Amino acid sequence: MDIALFMGPLRMDAISELSGVSGVVAAIGGVTSHPANILRARGVPLLVAVAGLDQIADGSFVELDCYSGSLRVISCDSDT
């Protein structure tokens, strides 16, 4: 399954497009926002206020750990 990365805030109009994702990471936002509450109710892991998302290449494989609040790039397109 895919993890959705957002360079800006997680918007309500994007929630409907997130069915089937295994996690969401947003550069801007808070854990008490309405979109965050909806994702939490759906059981979708979410990290917010993550710096450096613009440095992650499209198609990269990442590991999302919401318990520690970390996002780790495992590999990117240039590694394959």
DSSP file (Angstrom, degrees, kcal/mol; ACC not computed):
  #  RESIDUE AA STRUCTURE BP1 BP2  ACC     N-H-->O    O-->H-N    N-H-->O    O-->H-N    TCO  KAPPA ALPHA  PHI   PSI    X-CA   Y-CA   Z-CA
    1    1 A M              0   0    0      0, 0.0     2,-0.2     0, 0.0    20,-0.1   0.000 360.0 360.0 360.0 158.2    0.0    0.0    0.0
    2    2 A D        -     0   0    0     18,-0.5    20,-3.3    59,-0.0    21,-0.8  -0.565 360.0-140.4 -94.6 154.6    1.1    3.6   -0.6
    3    3 A I  E     -a   23   0A   0     -2,-0.2     2,-0.4    18,-0.2    21,-0.2  -0.969  22.5-136.2-109.5 129.3    1.8    6.4    1.9
    4    4 A A  E     -a   24   0A   0     19,-2.4    21,-2.7    -2,-0.5     2,-0.4  -0.727  15.9-159.7 -89.1 131.4    0.6    9.8    0.7
    5    5 A L  E     -a   25   0A   0     -2,-0.4     2,-0.5    19,-0.2    21,-0.2  -0.935   2.8-164.3-111.9 132.4    2.9   12.7    1.2
    6    6 A F  E     -a   26   0A   0     19,-2.7    21,-2.2    -2,-0.4    22,-0.2  -0.969  13.3-160.8-118.6 124.9    1.7   16.3    1.3
    7    7 A M  E    S+     0   0A   0     -2,-0.5    -1,-0.1    19,-0.2    47,-0.1   0.815  83.5  23.7 -71.4 -30.1    4.0   19.2    0.8
    8    8 A G  E    S-     0   0A   0      1,-0.3    20,-1.3    19,-0.1    19,-0.7  -0.140 114.5 -37.9-112.4-151.3    1.5   21.6    2.4
    9    9 A P  E     -a   28   0A   0      0, 0.0     2,-0.7     0, 0.0    -1,-0.3  -0.391  59.7-107.6 -75.2 153.5   -1.4   21.1    4.8
   10   10 A L        -     0   0    0     18,-0.8     2,-0.2    -4,-0.1    26,-0.1  -0.736  43.1-155.3 -79.2 117.2   -3.7   18.1    4.7
   11   11 A R    >>  -     0   0    0     -2,-0.7     3,-1.3     1,-0.1     4,-0.6  -0.650  23.1-123.1 -99.9 153.0   -7.0   19.5    3.3
   12   12 A M  H >> S+     0   0    0      1,-0.3     3,-1.1    -2,-0.2     4,-0.5   0.860 110.4  60.7 -59.2 -37.6  -10.5   18.1    3.8
   13   13 A D  H 34 S+     0   0    0      1,-0.3    -1,-0.3     2,-0.2     4,-0.2   0.667 100.8  56.1 -68.9 -13.4  -11.0   17.9    0.0
   14   14 A A  H X4 S+     0   0    0     -3,-1.3     3,-1.1     1,-0.2     4,-0.3   0.660  85.9  80.8 -88.2 -17.4   -8.1   15.4   -0.2
   15   15 A I  H X< S+     0   0    0     -3,-1.1     3,-1.7    -4,-0.6    -1,-0.2   0.883  87.0  55.5 -58.4 -41.6   -9.5   13.0    2.3
   16   16 A S  G >< S+     0   0    0     -4,-0.5     3,-0.6     1,-0.3    -1,-0.3   0.756 104.2  55.5 -65.6 -22.8  -11.8   11.3   -0.2
   17   17 A E  G <  S+     0   0    0     -3,-1.1    -1,-0.3     1,-0.2    -2,-0.2   0.441  92.0  75.8 -86.2  -0.1   -8.8   10.6   -2.4
   18   18 A L  G X   +     0   0    0     -3,-1.7     3,-1.7    -4,-0.3     2,-0.2   0.223  57.4 130.7-101.0  14.3   -6.9    8.7    0.3
   19   19 A S  T <  S+     0   0    0     -3,-0.6     3,-0.1     1,-0.2    -3,-0.0  -0.499  75.2  21.9 -67.7 134.3   -8.8    5.5    0.4
   20   20 A G  T 3  S+     0   0    0      1,-0.3   -18,-0.5    -2,-0.2    -1,-0.2   0.391  89.4 128.4  91.6  -3.6   -6.4    2.6    0.3
   21   21 A V    <   -     0   0    0     -3,-1.7    -1,-0.3   -20,-0.1   -18,-0.2  -0.587  51.5-148.8 -83.6 151.2   -3.4    4.4    1.6
   22   22 A S  S    S-     0   0    0    -20,-3.3     2,-0.3     1,-0.3   -19,-0.2   0.525  75.1  -6.3 -95.4  -6.5   -1.5    2.9    4.5
   23   23 A G  E     -a    3   0A   0    -21,-0.8   -19,-2.4    21,-0.2     2,-0.4  -0.954  58.4-136.8-176.5 162.4   -0.4    6.2    6.0
   24   24 A V  E     -ab   4  46A   0     21,-2.2    23,-2.3    -2,-0.3     2,-0.4  -0.995  11.2-171.2-134.8 137.3   -0.3   10.0    5.5
   25   25 A V  E     -ab   5  47A   0    -21,-2.7   -19,-2.7    -2,-0.4     2,-0.4  -0.998   8.3-173.2-128.6 130.1    2.5   12.4    6.0
   26   26 A A  E     -a    6   0A   0     21,-2.4    24,-1.7    -2,-0.4    23,-0.4  -0.971  25.1-148.3-127.2 140.2    2.0   16.2    5.8
   27   27 A A  E    S+     0   0A   0    -21,-2.2     2,-0.4   -19,-0.7   -19,-0.1   0.808  90.1  33.9 -71.5 -30.3    4.5   19.0    6.0
   28   28 A I  E    S+a    9   0A   0    -20,-1.3   -18,-0.8   -22,-0.2     2,-0.2  -0.967  89.0  65.0-129.0 141.4    2.0   21.4    7.6
   29   29 A G        -     0   0    0     -2,-0.4     2,-0.3   -20,-0.2    19,-0.1  -0.797  59.1 -98.5 141.7 179.4   -0.8   20.6   10.1
   30   30 A G    >   -     0   0    0     -2,-0.2     3,-1.3    18,-0.1     6,-0.3  -0.938  25.4-119.0-136.7 158.3   -1.7   19.5   13.5
   31   31 A V  T 3  S+     0   0    0     -2,-0.3    -1,-0.0     1,-0.3    15,-0.0   0.609 112.0  54.6 -74.2 -10.9   -2.9   16.2   15.1
   32   32 A T  T 3  S+     0   0    0      4,-0.1    -1,-0.3     5,-0.0     5,-0.0   0.327  80.8 118.4-103.9   8.2   -6.1   17.8   16.2
   33   33 A S  S <> S-     0   0    0     -3,-1.3     4,-2.2     1,-0.1     5,-0.2  -0.275  78.2-110.4 -69.0 160.5   -7.2   19.1   12.8
   34   34 A H  H  > S+     0   0    0      1,-0.2     4,-2.1     2,-0.2     5,-0.2   0.922 118.7  49.8 -60.4 -46.4  -10.5   17.9   11.3
   35   35 A P  H  > S+     0   0    0      0, 0.0     4,-2.4     0, 0.0    -1,-0.2   0.901 110.3  51.7 -59.7 -38.5   -8.7   15.9    8.5
   36   36 A A  H  > S+     0   0    0     -6,-0.3     4,-2.5     1,-0.2    -2,-0.2   0.900 108.6  50.7 -64.1 -40.1   -6.4   14.3   11.2
   37   37 A N  H  X S+     0   0    0     -4,-2.2     4,-2.2     2,-0.2    -1,-0.2   0.890 110.1  49.7 -64.5 -39.3   -9.4   13.3   13.2
   38   38 A I  H  X S+     0   0    0     -4,-2.1     4,-1.5     2,-0.2    -2,-0.2   0.929 112.1  47.2 -65.7 -45.0  -11.1   11.7   10.2
   39   39 A L  H  <>S+     0   0    0     -4,-2.4     5,-2.7     1,-0.2     4,-0.5   0.910 111.2  51.8 -62.9 -41.4   -7.9    9.7    9.3
   40   40 A R  H ><5S+     0   0    0     -4,-2.5     3,-1.2     1,-0.2    -1,-0.2   0.907 107.5  52.2 -60.9 -42.3   -7.5    8.6   12.9
   41   41 A A  H 3<5S+     0   0    0     -4,-2.2    -1,-0.2     1,-0.3    -2,-0.2   0.812 109.5  50.3 -63.8 -29.7  -11.1    7.4   13.0
   42   42 A R  T 3<5S-     0   0    0     -4,-1.5    -1,-0.3    -3,-0.2    -2,-0.2   0.502 117.8-114.9 -84.6  -4.9  -10.4    5.4    9.8
   43   43 A G  T < 5 +     0   0    0     -3,-1.2    -3,-0.2    -4,-0.5    -2,-0.1   0.725  65.2 147.5  78.9  22.2   -7.3    3.9   11.4
   44   44 A V      < -     0   0    0     -5,-2.7    -1,-0.3    -6,-0.1   -21,-0.2  -0.820  49.2-123.7 -94.9 120.6   -4.8    5.6    9.0
   45   45 A P        -     0   0    0      0, 0.0   -21,-2.2     0, 0.0     2,-0.4  -0.321  32.7-168.0 -61.1 143.9   -1.5    6.5   10.6
   46   46 A L  E     -b   24   0A   0    -23,-0.2     2,-0.4   -21,-0.0   -21,-0.2  -0.997  18.8-172.3-142.0 131.9   -0.6   10.2   10.2
   47   47 A L  E     -b   25   0A   0    -23,-2.3   -21,-2.4    -2,-0.4     2,-0.3  -0.986  17.1-173.0-116.9 135.3    2.5   12.3   10.8
   48   48 A V        +     0   0    0     -2,-0.4   -21,-0.2   -23,-0.2   -19,-0.1  -0.861  58.5  30.3-126.1 162.6    2.2   16.1   10.6
   49   49 A A  S    S+     0   0    0    -23,-0.4     2,-0.6    -2,-0.3   -22,-0.2   0.902  74.9 164.9  58.8  45.5    4.6   19.0   10.6
   50   50 A V    >   -     0   0    0    -24,-1.7     3,-0.6    -3,-0.2    -1,-0.2  -0.838  26.1-145.4 -97.5 120.0    7.3   16.9    9.0
   51   51 A A  T 3  S+     0   0    0     -2,-0.6   -23,-0.0     1,-0.2   -25,-0.0  -0.501  73.4  31.2 -81.4 151.2   10.2   18.9    7.6
   52   52 A G  T >   +     0   0    0     -2,-0.2     3,-1.8   -45,-0.1     4,-0.2   0.566  65.3 133.7  85.6  10.6   12.1   17.9    4.4
   53   53 A L  G X   +     0   0    0     -3,-0.6     3,-1.6     1,-0.3    -2,-0.1   0.817  68.8  65.0 -62.3 -28.3    9.3   16.2    2.5
   54   54 A D  G 3  S+     0   0    0      1,-0.3    -1,-0.3   -47,-0.1   -47,-0.0   0.609  94.3  61.5 -70.4  -9.1   10.3   18.2   -0.6
   55   55 A Q  G <  S+     0   0    0     -3,-1.8     2,-0.6     2,-0.1    -1,-0.3   0.502  83.0  93.9 -91.1  -6.5   13.7   16.3   -0.5
   56   56 A I  S <  S-     0   0    0     -3,-1.6     2,-0.1    -4,-0.2     3,-0.1  -0.787  76.2-130.6 -92.8 122.7   12.0   12.9   -1.0
   57   57 A A    >   -     0   0    0     -2,-0.6     3,-1.7     1,-0.1    -2,-0.1  -0.383  29.0 -95.6 -72.1 146.5   11.8   11.8   -4.6
   58   58 A D  T 3  S+     0   0    0      1,-0.3    19,-0.4    -2,-0.1    -1,-0.1  -0.341 112.6  27.8 -55.6 138.7    8.6   10.6   -6.2
   59   59 A G  T 3  S+     0   0    0      1,-0.3    -1,-0.3    17,-0.1     2,-0.1   0.462  87.1 145.9  86.7   1.3    8.4    6.8   -6.0
   60   60 A S    <   -     0   0    0     -3,-1.7     2,-0.5    16,-0.1    -1,-0.3  -0.389  49.2-126.6 -70.1 149.2   10.6    6.5   -3.0
   61   61 A F  E     -C   75   0B   0     14,-3.2    13,-3.1    -2,-0.1    14,-1.4  -0.862  35.6-178.1 -93.9 128.7    9.9    3.7   -0.5
   62   62 A V  E     -C   73   0B   0     -2,-0.5     2,-0.5    11,-0.3    11,-0.2  -0.897  25.5-136.8-128.3 157.1    9.6    5.1    3.0
   63   63 A E  E     -C   72   0B   0      9,-2.9     9,-2.5    -2,-0.3     2,-0.5  -0.968  18.8-158.3-113.5 125.5    9.0    3.7    6.5
   64   64 A L  E     -C   71   0B   0     -2,-0.5     2,-0.5     7,-0.2     7,-0.2  -0.912  11.3-179.4-108.2 122.0    6.5    5.6    8.6
   65   65 A D  E  >> +C   70   0B   0      5,-2.9     5,-2.2    -2,-0.5     4,-1.4  -0.883   6.1 177.2-123.9  98.5    6.6    5.1   12.4
   66   66 A C  T  45S+     0   0    0     -2,-0.5    -1,-0.1     3,-0.2     5,-0.1   0.690  77.6  64.1 -76.5 -17.9    3.9    7.1   14.1
   67   67 A Y  T  45S+     0   0    0      1,-0.2    -1,-0.2     3,-0.1    -2,-0.0   0.906 117.9  25.8 -70.5 -40.7    4.9    5.9   17.6
   68   68 A S  T  45S-     0   0    0     -3,-0.2    -2,-0.2     2,-0.1    -1,-0.2   0.567 108.2-121.9 -96.3 -10.5    8.3    7.6   17.4
   69   69 A G  T  <5 +     0   0    0     -4,-1.4     2,-0.3     1,-0.2    -3,-0.2   0.851  64.3 138.0  74.6  35.7    7.2   10.3   14.9
   70   70 A S  E   < -C   65   0B   0     -5,-2.2    -5,-2.9   -20,-0.0     2,-0.4  -0.859  41.3-164.5-121.4 152.2    9.7    9.3   12.3
   71   71 A L  E     -C   64   0B   0     -2,-0.3     2,-0.5    -7,-0.2    -7,-0.2  -0.995  14.7-170.9-129.8 123.2    9.8    8.9    8.5
   72   72 A R  E     -C   63   0B   0     -9,-2.5    -9,-2.9    -2,-0.4     2,-0.6  -0.964  20.8-133.9-121.9 129.4   12.8    7.1    7.0
   73   73 A V  E     -C   62   0B   0     -2,-0.5   -11,-0.3   -11,-0.2     3,-0.1  -0.712  21.8-178.7 -79.7 122.0   13.5    6.8    3.3
   74   74 A I  E     -     0   0B   0    -13,-3.1     2,-0.3    -2,-0.6   -12,-0.2   0.891  64.6 -22.8 -87.7 -47.4   14.4    3.2    2.5
   75   75 A S  E     -C   61   0B   0    -14,-1.4   -14,-3.2   -16,-0.0    -1,-0.4  -0.979  57.6-151.0-158.4 159.9   15.1    3.6   -1.2
   76   76 A C    >>  -     0   0    0     -2,-0.3     3,-2.3   -16,-0.3     4,-0.6  -0.802  41.9 -90.2-128.8 172.6   14.4    5.9   -4.0
   77   77 A D  G >4 S+     0   0    0    -19,-0.4     3,-1.1     1,-0.3   -18,-0.1   0.822 123.9  58.8 -53.4 -35.2   14.1    5.6   -7.8
   78   78 A S  G 34 S+     0   0    0      1,-0.2    -1,-0.3     2,-0.2   -18,-0.0   0.688  99.8  59.0 -71.9 -15.3   17.8    6.3   -8.3
   79   79 A D  G <4        0   0    0     -3,-2.3    -1,-0.2     1,-0.2    -2,-0.2   0.646 360.0 360.0 -83.6 -16.1   18.6    3.3   -6.0
   80   80 A T    <<        0   0    0     -3,-1.1    -1,-0.2    -4,-0.6    -2,-0.2   0.453 360.0 360.0 -95.7 360.0   16.8    0.8   -8.3
